[in-house]
Amino acid sequence: MRFILITICLLLVPLFSIAQFGFERYEEIPVLKDGEFLKFPWAGGMDYCQFSNIDLDFDGTQDLFVFDRTCNKVMTFIQNGTSGESDFVYAPEYEQLFPSDLHDWTLLADYNCDGVVDIFTAAIGGGRVYRNIGNEIDGHSFELVSDILTTYVYDDLGYLYLSPADIPAIVDIDGDSDLDILGFGVLGRSVEYHRNMSIETYGVCDSLIFETKNICWGRFREAAASNDVTLWDTLEYPCRDEDLTEEFALRPEVNQDRHAGSSLLALDYTNSGVMDLVLGDISFSNMTLLLNEGEEVNTNSGMYDQDNAFPSTSIAVDLPIFPAAYHVDINNDEIRDLVVSPNSKIGSQNIESVWSYTNENEDLEPAFIFEKVNFLQEEMMDHGTSSYPVFFDANGDGLKDLLVSSQGQYDDGSGNQISKLAYYENTGTATTPEFMLVTDDYEDLSTLGMGESLVFYPTFGDLDGDGDEDMIMGEYLGYCYYLENTGGPGNPAIFNTFTLLKNSEGEAIFEGTYAYPQLVDIDRDGDNDLVIGRRTGKLHYYENTGTDEYNFEFKTNYFGAVDVSGDGFIEGHAIPQFVSIEDEYHLVVGSKRGQMFYYDEIEDNLEGGFHLANVFVDNIHIGTYSAPAIVNLTDDNRFEMALGNRRGGVGFYRSAELSNIGIEDFSSDFSFTIYPNPTDDIVQINLGTMSKVQLAEMTVEIFNLQGILISRLKPIQNLMTVQLENFAAGTYIVTVSNQGNSKKEKLVVLD
C-alpha cells in the first residue's frame, strides 16, 4: 500500500497547470512474425549494443544490462530461464534506475567487491564511475564517485585516457581482486595497462587508485590503417627497448599515428592465469584473438600467437563494421558466453547486429559455439536505423494496419542502406488488435527508385476524390512524392507509380534534406492539407485549395511557431502528429532529441503561434529521433501511440480516456490548480477561495491511467501539499469533486 503524506501550507506560491496527453507503455498487443508471436515486440529495437550482467531483481540470477550506443539507451532484461536456458523478458521498469547521462560506452563491473556491479562509462577524454549503493530491499541505486578517472604516471597524477570510440577492458588483470583497466593510449597503437592499487594501498578493493604500469601491455602493436597485429614487437617503436623483466611504465620514443578505433575484451582464454585479448577494429568485420605466453601476472609477458578468425571453435565473427565482444552469461549456467555487436554508430549491420555464442566448455578455457545473429532482436520489431511507424488501412478491411519504415536497413551484399516499409496487417478486431508481419517491403516501394531510397516517411489521405487513400512519401533528399491509390474504396491499396509532388505554382515541394509529411484537414474545409516536418525542427504548411484534385498552396515555413530543434541545435527532425479530440486539434511532435512536444490552442489559430503545453510528453524517451504515430486503434475511448526511434524498433503506448486528454472543464463553480507539474518530489494543490463548508464537501482523488484509485484525500485548507516520493514515475489524473461537480488535471511524476 502506498503511503501519501499530506501537509498544509499557508504560503501562497505562483501556480499554473499544464495540459498534456496521458500515455503509458502498453505491451499487450500481440505481434506475429513467421508464424510465431514475438516475446517483446514493442521493446524498441537494437542496433549497436554493449552487454553486462547484473542481478536486476536480486533473485540470485544474472540478468542482462544492454547499452545501445546508437542513442545512448539503456535496456534491461530479466532472465527467466532455468540452468542452461536463455529466456529473457524485456523489463523496462528497471531502466529508470540508471543515470541518464551515460554515453558512448557503458560497462558494469563490481569495483569495490560488495557483490553488486557498478557503472563504468565514458567521459570526455576518459571514464567516470558510478557506485552501486543499492540493496535487495530498496533495489539498485547509483551515485557518482569519479567524474573522470585519474592515474599516476611516473608519480604524476593525470587523467586516465580512454577513447569514447573504443571499448576498454575493465577486469582484474593481476589477480588481486581489484579491477584494472586496459585501453589504447591517446598517442599510440599499443595497449596501456592501468593497474588498480587499492589492494596494495589499503588491503581492500574499495578504491579507484590507478597507476599506469605499461603503455605497451602484451608487447604487440597494431597498424594505424589496418587490423594487422605485430607480435613480440621489439618495442623500439612505440616503446624503448629496455629491461623488460618486470612490468613498468614504458615511455614512448616518438609520437605515432593514432589507431582509429578498437574494442578490447580481456579474458583468460587458455586458463593460464594471465589475460589473453580479443580485438575488434573499425573498418573490419573480423575479430582477432591474441594469446598470452605468460605463466604469471606482472612479468610483461607478450602475445605469442593470434587467431584472426575468432572464435575458431565455431563460425567466426563476420560483422561489419567494428565488432566488439562481451563476456556475459546468457543461458543461466553460471558460465560466461559471448555476445558480439558492432561498436559503430552508423554504417554497420543494424538488423542482425547481435551475434551470440554459447560456451560449451568451462568459464576459463571456453569453447564458444555460434548460436544466432539476432540475439534478443529476434523477439522484437526491428527494421534498421531510425524507425517511422504509420497507421493505415492497407487491405481495406476497416482496421488500421501498421507500416514501419526505416531510415535505412543494412544490405549485406552492397554494404549500403536502403529504406523499406514493413507491413504489419491488423488481423485482430476493432477492440482487440493483433499485428502480423506480411512483408518487410510493402508494395516493393524500395524498388521504385524514389530519391535515394532512404528515410521513407509516408502519409495517407484521399487526394483525388475517388474514396480511397492515396500516399505522399517523404524522402531523404527532402522531396515528397505522390503515389495514387488505384485499389479503389474498400479494397487493398495499390501503389505502383509515383510522381514528384509539386505546389500550386508547379514547383517541387522542397526545403532541404528530410521530409516528414502529414495529411490532415487542418482548416476543416473538407479536404486534406499538407504539413511537413523538417530537419530544421520546424513545420511547413501547404493549404489544399483544390477541388477534385489536390492543389497545395504554400502558406508558411514556420507553422504554429513550432521549433523542436532546441537551443544551440541546428537540427530538430520534427515529425508531426495532429490529433482531433472532440473537434479540437492537438499536436504531438517528435524530435531528434527524443523528446515529444505537445501543442494545443490550434483551432482558429492557423496564422498564429500554437501553445507549447508540454516539452516532454509523459516523460517518455525510448531513444533519439522520436517518431510518434497516434490513432484511436481499439475503439475504446482511448488513443494508442506507436513510437519509433533511432534504434529501429517500435514502442507502444496507450492514453487515458479521451475525456482526460487535454484538460476538460466540467460544469462547476470552482477551480483548482496544481504546481509544479511535472514534478519529482511534491505537488501543491491550490483549491482557490473555498469556504470551510465547501472544503468539507470536497474530495481530492488521484488515479493512475488504468483508472485505479491511488489515493482519496479530504482537504482541510485551500492549499495542500502532497509528497510524491512513493509514487512511481508516470502520469496520474487528479480529480477534485464538489457537490456533484468535478474537474480534472494531469499530474506527471518524474523519475
N, C-alpha and C positions, 0 to 999 in steps of 0.2 A: 504494500500500500504506500502511495506517495504521501509525504508529509509536506504541507504547504503552510508556511509561516506568514501570518498577516500582522502587519504593524500599521499604526495610524500616524500619518504625517500632518502637521499643522501648517507647514510652509507651502505656499503655492509656488509652482515652477511652471515655465513655459511648456505648453502641451501641444501635441499635434498627432494626427493619425495618418497612416499610410495604407492606401488601398493596394491589394495585391492578389494575385492568383494563389490558390492554396493547393499546391501539388506535393504529393508524397510518392516515393518509389512504390511501384506495384509490379510484382513478379508473377502474377497468377495466370497470365495469358500464355497458353502453350504455343510452341513453335515446332513444326515438324520439318526435318531435313533428311532426305534419303531414307524415308520410312521409319526414322527414329525421332523421338522427342528430345530436343536439346535440354540438358540439365539446367543450364543457366543462360538462356538465350539473351537476356537483357543485361548482361554484365558489362557491355560497353566496348568489347574488342581488346585486342592486344597486338602490339607491333614489335617494339624493341625493348625487351624486358630483362630485368635483373631479379635474382631469386635468392631468398634466405629462408631458413626455417625459424619458426617461432611458435611457442605454445600459446596460441591466442586466448583460449578459454581455460587454461590451467587445468586441463584434464589429463596431463601426462603424455599427450600425443603431439608429435611435431606437425604443426600446421604450416601454412605457406604464406610468406610475405612476397608480393610481387611489386616491383617498381618499374613502371614503364616510362623510360626517359623520353618517349615521344612527346609527352606533355606533362612530365613530372608527376605522374599519377600513381598513388598507392592503391593496390588491390589486395584484398585479404581473402584467404580460402581456408575453410575448416576441413581437416582430414577426418573422414568418417569410415575409412577402410579398416578392415582387420589386418593383422600382420601379413605383409607381403602383397597387400591390395591397395591400389591407388583409387580413392573415392573422395574427391574433393567437392565441396559445396561452396559456392560463392557466398561470402558473408560480409557485405559492405558495411554493416554496423560497426565493425572494428576499425574501419579506415579513419574515422574521425579521431582516433586515439593518437595518431601520429602527427608530428609537426607539419604545418602547411608550407614550410619554406624549403623542403627537400628538393634538390635539383641535380641533374646530370648523372650522378651515380649515388646509390644508397645501398649499403650492406649492413646486415645485422650480425653482431658478434658480442659475446659476453666478455668485456674487458676487465671487469672487477670481480669476476668469479663468484657472483652472488646467485647464479642459477637462472637469471633472466637476461635475454640478449639486449644489448644497447644498440644505438644507431651511429654508424659512421657514414658521413655524406660529404658531398663536395662543398668546398668553399672557394672563394676567389683565390686561385693560386695554391690551394691546399685542401685540407679537410677539416671538418668540425665534428664534434661528438655530442650526442645526447645520451645521458644516463637514464636507464630504465629504473624508475623508483616505484614501480607498480608491485602489486601482490595479488594473491589468489582471491582475496576478499574484494578489493577495490578495482581490480583489473590493471591493465598496463597504463603507465603514465610516464612521460619523459620530461627531463629538464636539461637545459643546455649546460654542459660542463667545460666545453672548449670551443670558443668561437672560431679559432683556427689553430691547428696543431703546430707545435714547435719541436725542434730537435737541436741537440748540441753537436756542432761540427767543429772539431779542434778546440773544444772548450768554449766556443762562442755559440750563444743561443740565437737561432734563426728560425724562419718558417720552414716547415716540412713540406716540400713541394710535392703536390700531386696534381696531375693534369685533369681538368674536368672532362677531357675527351677520352681518357684512359679508364681502365678498371684496375685498381690496385689489388694486391693480395694482402688481406688482414688476417694473420694466422700466427700461431706460436712457432716461430722458426727455430728457436734454440731450445725448446723443450722444457722451459722453466715455468710454464703456466700462464705467463702474461703474454699479451698479444703484441706481435711485432708487425712491421709494415714493409712490404716490397712495392716499389714503384719506379717507373722510368724517370730519370732526373731531367731537370729543365735544360741541361746542356747537352745531353748525350743520348746514345743508343744502347746504353747498358743499364742494368737494374741496380737501384740503390737499396741498401738494407738498413732500415732504421730499427734499431734494437730497443725494445722497451726495458728500462732499467728499474721498474717498480720492485720486482723481487730482490734485485741486487741492492736497492737503496733501503727499502722498508721491510723486506721479508714477506710482503703480501702483494697480491696482484690487484691493487685497487687504484692505481695511479697511471697517468699517461706521461711518462718521462722517457723521451726518446733520445738516443744518440745515433748519429749516422756512422755506422761501423764499416760500411763498404759501399763505394759507388760503382763497383764492378762485381756485384754478387753473382756467383755462378761462373765467373770467368768466361763469359761469352759476350759477343756484341752482335747487334742486329743492323743490317744495312739500312741506310737512310731512305732509300727509294723502293725497297722490296722487303719481303719477309725472309730473306736469306739470313741464316744464323752462322756465325763463325765460332766454333767450339775451341776451347782451350787456347783462346787468343793470348798472345804474349803480353797483352795489357800495356804495351808501349803506347797504344792509341786505342781508347782514350785515357788509359791509366799508365802511370810509370811502372816499369818493371822493377819492383823492389823485392825485398824479402817477404814472401807471401805465406809463411808458415802459420801465421795467425790472422784472425780476422781483424782488420783495422781500416780506418778511412783512407782511401787512396785518392790522391789529388789528380785531377785531370791535367794532362800535359798541355793540351791546346784546346781551344774551342772546336766544336764539331757540329756537323749538321744534326738538327733535331729530328728524331724519328717521328713520323706524322701521328701515329696513334697505335696503342697496343692494349690488349687485355691480358691480365695475368690471373692464373689460378695456380696456387701453390698447394701441393698435396704430396704425401709420401706414397708415391705410386708403386714402389718396389718394396715397401716395408723395411727400409734400410736404416731408418732413424734420421735421415736427412730429407729435406724437401726437394722434390722434383718440381717441374714447372710446365704448365700448358700455356702457350702463347697464341693469341689471335691478333691479326693485324688489319688495319684499314686498307681497303682496296683488294683484299684477298679473301677467298671463301674457305680456305682450309685452316686447320689448327695444327700446331707443332708441339709435340711432347719432348721436353729436354730432360734427360735422365742424369741425376747427380751421382758422381763416382764416390762421394764421401761416405765414411762409415761412422762419423760422429760430427756433431754440430760445431760451428765456430772454428773450422780449420781452413776456411777459404777454399773449400773443395770446388772443383769445376764440373761443368756439364760435359759428359764424355760421349753421349750418343743422342741422336734426335730421330723422332718419328714424325715425318711431315704429313702423314695421313692418319692423324689421331681421330678416334681410337682404332688401332689396328685390330682390336678384338672383334670388331663389327663393321658396320657401314661407317666410313669416315665422314667427318663433318664436311659438308659442302654447302655452305650457307652464305650467299653473297649479301652484303659485304660486311667485313669486320666482325666475325663471330666472337662471342665471349662465353666462357664456360663457368658453371656454378655447381658446387659440390653439395647437394642437398638430398635429404631423404624424401622421396616422393611416393613410396609404397608402404610406409609404416612398418618396416622391418628392422629399424634402428641401424641400417647400413646405408651410407650415403650413395646416392645415384648421381647422374649427370644430366644437367639441363643446359642447352646451348641456344642463344638468341643473338641476333645482330646487335652490335653496340653503336650502330649508326642512329641518326635521327631522320634521315631521308635516304632514298635511293636504294634500299635493300628489299629483300623479300619481306612482304608485310601481311601475307595471308597464312602461309605455312612457315611461320618465323620462330617457332618454339619447338626445337628438337629435343626429345627426351631419350635417355638411355638408362636402363635398369642395371644395377650392379649385381652380377650373378656370382660374385666371389665375396671376399672379405672387405671390410671397410678400408683397411690398408691392404694394398696389393689387389686393387679392384679389377674386375672384368666387365667393362661397360658394353651392354648389348643394346643395339638400336631398337627403339620402341615405336615412335611416331614422329611426324614432322609438325604436328599441330597440337601439342600438349596443352590442355585447357582450352585452346582456341576452338577445338572441335565441338565443344559444348556450348558455344555462343555464336550469335550472329557477328560475322566479321568479314568486311568487304574491302580491306586495304586501308589506305591512309585517308582520313577525313571522310566520314560518312554523312550522307544527307538523306534522311527519311522523308517521304512524302506519302500522304494517304490519297488513294484514287481508286475508284471502282473500275478496275481494268477489264473485268469479264461481264459487266452489265447485269449482275445479279442483285443489285441494290445494296450490297455490303461493301464497305470500304476495305480495299486491299492495301498492302503496304509495299511501296517501292523504296529501295535503299540504294542510293548512288554512292559513288566514292570519288575522291579527288583523283585517285589512281590505284589500280591493282598492279602489283609487280608481275611482269611477264618473264618467265624463266628463259624462254627462247631468245628474246631480243634484249633482255635486261632493261627494257623501258617500262613505263607505266601507262595504263590505259583506263579510262573511266567506263564503267558499265552501270546499268540499272538492274539490280536484283529484284525479282518479282516474287513476293510472298502473297499467295492467294488466301483470302479470308474464307476458310472452309467451315467456319462456325455459324452462329446465328446472330440475329440483331442484338441479342442480350448476352451471348457467350461467344465472343470472337475466338478464333483459333487460326493461326497462320501456318501455311505450308510453302516451303521454297519450291517454286516451279522452275525457275531458270535464273542464272546469275547474269544473263544478258537479255533483258526484256526487249522483244521485237528486234533483236540483233542491232540495237541502236549504235553499238560501238563500231559497227562495220560501215555505217553510212558516210563517214568522213566529215562530220561536223567539227569545224575548227581543228584543234589539235587533239581532239578526243580525250580531253582532260576536264575534270571538275564539272561534270554534268550536273545540272540542277533544274528539274522540271517543275512546271506548274500547269494546272489544268482548268479549263473553262470553255464554254461554248462561245466561239468567236465568229462563227459563220451562220448562226441562227438555224441550224439543222437539228438541234435537240440532243446532240452528243457533245462530249467534252473534248476539245482539241488540246494540243500541248504547245507550250512555249518552253524551249530549252535554253537555259543559260549555260555558258561555257567559259573555259579558262581565258580565252583571248578577250573576253568582255562583251562579245556579241551575243545576241539572242537569235534563236531560230524558231520558225513557225512550222509545226507539224499538224496537218489536218487529220482529224479522226474520220476515216472513211467507213468505220464499222456500222454506224447508224445507231439510233436510240435503242437502248435495252440490249444491245449486242456487245460482244467483246470488242474492245478498241483495236483499231488497226492504224499503225503509223509506219508508213514506208517511204515517204518523201518529205523533204524539208526545203524551206526557203529562208533566206536571211530576213529577219524581222526588221521592218522599216517604220519610221514615224510618219506623221501626216504630211511631212514635206518630202517624202520619198527618200529620206536618208537613213542609213543604217543606224539603229539604236546602239550606241557605243560610247562608253566613257571610261576607257582603261580596262585593265585585266580584271577578271572575275565578275560574274553577273549572277545574282540570286533573285530571280523574279517571283512575284506572286500576283495572280489574277484575283481581283476582288472588286466587287461593286462598291467602291469606297464612297461615291457620291450618291448612291442609292437611286440611280435613274434607270435601272433595269438591265444594264449591260456591264461587262467585265472591264474594269480599268486595270492598269498595269503599274505596279510598284516594284522597283528593282533595288535590292540591297547591293551595296558596292563595297569594294575593297577598302575605300576610304572610311567606312563606318557610317556613311550617310545613305539616305533613301532618295531615289529619283521617282517622280510621279508623272505618269502619262495618262491623261483622261481619254477614255474611249468616246469619241464623238461620232462614231459610225452608226449605221442602222443595221442592215443585214450582215455587213462585213465590218470587221474591226477597223478603226482609224485612230491610232494613238497620237494624241496631240500633247507635246511636251509642255509641262507646267512648271516644274521646279526640280533642281538637283539637291534641294535641302528640305525635303518634305517633312513637315511637322517639327523642324529644327532638331531632328533625330541625328545624333552622332555618338556612336558607341566605340570610337577609337580610343578615347581616354586621353588624359593629359600626357603630352610628350610622345604620343604614338602617332604614326602616320598611317597605320593600318587598323581597320576595325572589323572587316568582313561581316557586315550587317546582313543577317538573314531574317526577314520579317515574317511574322505570322499575325495577320489581322483576324480577330475572332469576334463574331457578333453575338452578344448576350442580351436578350430582351430588347432588341433593336438599338443596342448601344455597342459601338465598336470598341474593342480593347486591342492593344498591340503588345506582343512579346517579340523582342529582337535578340537573336543570338549574336555572338561576337567572337572575335579571335581570342580574347582573354578567357573565354569560357563562361563569363557571366551572361545572364539573360536580363534584359532591361524591359521593364513593364511601363507602358504609357496608357493614359486614359485622357478624357476630355478631347475626344477626336470628332464626335458628331458636330456638324455645322462649324467646324474649325479647320477646314482643309487648307486655308491660307495662313493659318497661324501656327503657333508652336504647341505641340502636344505636351501634356503634363507628365513629367517623369515621376511616376508614383513609387518605383522601386528599382534599384540598380542591382539587385541580387535576388532574383525570384526564389523565395523559399530556401535560400542558402544552397541551391543545387549547383554542383560543379563536378561533372564527371570527366572533365578534360577540356582542353582548349578547343577553339573553333566549334562552339556550341551551335547546333542546328536543330531548332525545335520544329515539330510538326504537330499541330493541335487540332483535334476533331472531337465531336461527340460520337464516339465509336459504339458505345454499348446501349444507347437509348435508355439510360438510367438517370438522367438529370445530372450527369457529370461530364466533364471533359477528360479526354485522355491525351497524353503527350508522348510521342516517340522523340527521343533526343539523340542526335548524332554528335560525334566528337572526333578529335584528331586521330584517335586510336582505331577508327574504322568500324566500330560496333555501334549498338543502339541501346540506350537505356529507356525504361518505360515508367510512366508516372500517371497517377490518376488525381483528379482535382476534388475539391469539396463539391457539395451540391451546388448547382448553378446559382441558387439564391445567395450563396456565400461568396461568389466570385465578384470582385469589385466590392463595393460597400453599398448595401441596400438599406435605406432608411424605412423602417416600418412606421405606421401611423402612431404617433406618440407625442406627448407634450414634454419630453425630457430628452437630454442628450448626454453623452459621456465621451471622454477622450482617454487615450492610453499613451504613455510615454516612458522610456524610449521604445521604439519599435522599428527595426528588430533590436533584440537585446540578448545578452548572455548572462545577466545577473538578476536584476529586479525589473519590475514594471510597475508604474504608478497608474492607478485608475482614478480619474477625476470625474465625479458624478455631478459636477456643477453646483447648483444652488438648491439642492433638495432640502426640504424641511425634515425634521426628525420623524414626523409622521410618515412622510413619503419614503424616507430611508427604511423605516420599519417594514414597509410593504415591498421593498425592493430585494431582488435576488441577483447575484452575480454568479454565472456559471462558466466554466472553461471546458470545452470539448476538444478532442482531437479530431482529425479529418475523417475518421471512421464513425464519428458520431458518438463515441464513448465519452461519458461524462467523467472528467478528470477531477473536478472539484466544484463544490457548490458553496458560495460564501454569502454571509449576511452582513452587509456594511453597517457600521455604526456612526461613521462620519463621512464627509463628502470626498475626502482624499485618502485613498488606501494604497498601501504598497504590498505587492506580492513578491516574495522571494522565490526565485526560479531555479535554485541550484540543484533541485532534484527532478527537474523537468528534462526529458530527452530533447535533443535538438529536433526541431521540426516546426510545423505550422499548427496553430490552435485557433479556435473560434471563441472569442469572449462575448457572451450574451448577457445583457442587462435587461431584466424584466421588471415591470411595474404596473400593477392593476390591469393585467391582460395585454399590455403593450410591451414590445421588446425592440431592442436594437442590437446589432452585431458589429463587431470589429475583428479584423485579423490580428493575430499576435504571432510573430516569428521568433522562436528561441534559437539562438546560435549555439555553436559548439562551445 
